[in-house]
Amino acid sequence: MWRVWRLYDPLRAMVVQGIFLFGLAAMIHLILLSTNKFNWLDGAKKAPAAAAQNAPLPAATPKSS
């Protein structure tokens, strides 16, 4: 393993790895923020059709005869 580090500068390799991991983390967070389910800043947006389907039924009125 020590021969590998003779080919690459360890400081440069760690800096490149850190930049890559930061870019990957930023990309994952931006992808999650663009979804409705995982947007933790605005909260989950409910679709109007789903909200109407889950609405309670109106109160029953007694039949008059």
BELMOHU-V562257 format. One record per pair of residues at least 12 apart in sequence whose C-alpha atoms are under 7 Angstrom apart, sorted by the first residue. I is the first residue (numbers start at 1). J is the second residue. Records with the same first field share a line. If there is no record, write none. Layout:
I: J, J
This chain:
none
